[in-house]
Amino acid sequence: MDLKDYLMDELKRLNRMNDLLEMKINKSAAVNNEPEQIVSNIFAMCQIANIILKSKGY
């Protein structure tokens, strides 16, 4: 598995985690820090996307 595949898998994992957190928030079963965790996950996803794009020369 090369680095790009690992990063793509991590993007998918973070996206699934955000989906689960969003469902908990919508059901009012969320803990106070879950919106911040979603933002943190999105920030990590943006960093991963930047790394992938830079590796492609963009």
Summary of the structure (lengths in Angstrom):
residues: 58
radius of gyration: 13.6
end to end distance: 22.5
largest distance: 43.2
contacts: 132
relative contact order: 0.16
helix: 79%
strand: 0%
